[in-house]
Amino acid sequence: MPRYDVTVKLTGTDANAMFLVGRVREALRKAGVPAEEIKRFSVEAFDKGSYDELLRFLMEIVDVE
């Protein structure tokens, strides 16, 4: 179960890691997640060692479509 009750459509979009993180950041912001939590999310996301790790992390944070 994702950390936040937020759904983000990532399938069929640009697969660039920066784009995906930005998409999730925007969804979190729109859902009212505090800026400090979004900042922590971003730091942790960009600390992932591979693209696959990043995708798994994103799926832990939000519901990915």
Phi, psi and omega in degrees: 000130181297155179296323181243145178276066183226135177250133180231128178275112179246341180288142179077013179247175175305128184274007179297131183302318180299317180297314182298315179297318178298321179297317179291318178303314181296318179296319178296317179300313180296333180277358177086017177291133181303145183304323181295322177292322178295321178297316178298319177302313183298315180299314181294321181297315183283354177271354181292143186278344181211166178297319179296319176299319179298313181299316178298318179298315180300322179289340174281334184272313182227168174278118183260128175260000000 
